[in-house]
């Protein structure tokens, strides 16, 4: 959808939008906004890759540990000591 909108914008329209953004946010704030936008896009891509990895490599279930049979049971609080 965004691509179809960009196809209908001419160079004059894009320059006008850039000037309006520059006037609204100022020259010093734009790099901060672009840095934040870049971090958001990177985070989104990392999340999508994580989902792809989970779908391609399903979770492997580890076998449950068997209880130790040689070890005597621990004493409870109510048992008298010898």
C-alpha positions as CSV (number, residue, x, y, z in Angstrom):
1,X,0.0,0.0,0.0
2,X,2.8,2.4,0.9
3,X,4.6,1.6,-2.3
4,X,1.5,2.4,-4.4
5,X,1.2,5.7,-2.6
6,X,4.8,6.5,-3.3
7,X,4.4,5.7,-7.0
8,X,1.8,8.5,-7.3
9,X,4.0,11.1,-5.6
10,X,6.2,13.2,-7.8
11,X,9.5,14.7,-7.0
12,X,7.8,18.1,-6.2
13,X,5.5,16.4,-3.7
14,X,8.4,14.6,-1.9
15,X,10.3,17.9,-1.7
16,X,7.3,19.6,-0.2
17,X,6.8,16.9,2.4
18,X,10.5,17.1,3.3
19,X,10.3,20.9,3.8
20,X,7.2,20.5,6.0
21,X,8.9,17.9,8.1
22,X,11.9,20.1,8.4
23,X,9.8,23.0,9.5
24,X,7.8,21.0,12.0
25,X,10.7,19.1,13.7
26,X,13.7,21.3,13.0
27,X,17.1,20.3,11.7
28,X,18.5,19.0,15.0
29,X,15.6,16.7,15.8
30,X,15.4,14.9,12.4
31,X,18.6,12.7,12.9
32,X,17.2,11.6,16.3
33,X,13.9,10.7,14.6
34,X,15.6,8.8,11.9
35,X,17.8,6.9,14.4
36,X,14.7,5.9,16.4
37,X,13.0,4.8,13.2
38,X,16.0,2.8,12.2
39,X,16.1,1.0,15.6
40,X,12.4,0.2,15.3
41,X,12.8,-1.3,11.8
42,X,15.9,-3.3,13.0
43,X,13.9,-4.6,16.0
44,X,11.0,-5.6,13.8
45,X,13.3,-7.5,11.4
46,X,15.0,-9.3,14.3
47,X,11.6,-10.3,15.7
48,X,10.5,-11.6,12.3
49,X,13.8,-13.6,12.0
50,X,13.2,-15.0,15.5
51,X,9.7,-16.1,14.5
52,X,11.1,-17.7,11.3
53,X,13.7,-19.6,13.3
54,X,11.2,-20.9,15.7
55,X,8.9,-22.1,12.9
56,X,11.8,-23.8,11.1
57,X,13.4,-25.3,14.2
58,X,10.6,-26.5,16.5
59,X,11.4,-26.8,20.2
60,X,13.2,-30.0,21.1
61,X,11.9,-31.6,24.3
62,X,14.5,-32.9,26.6
63,X,13.8,-36.1,28.4
64,X,12.8,-35.7,32.1
65,X,15.4,-36.5,34.7
66,X,14.9,-39.7,36.7
67,X,15.0,-39.3,40.5
68,X,18.1,-40.5,42.2
69,X,17.4,-43.9,43.8
70,X,20.6,-44.3,45.9
71,X,20.1,-41.1,47.9
72,X,18.1,-41.5,51.1
73,X,15.0,-39.3,51.4
74,X,15.5,-36.0,53.3
75,X,14.2,-35.7,56.8
76,X,11.1,-33.7,57.4
77,X,10.6,-31.2,60.2
78,X,8.2,-33.4,62.2
79,X,10.5,-36.4,62.5
80,X,12.4,-36.7,65.8
81,X,16.2,-36.8,65.5
82,X,18.0,-39.9,66.9
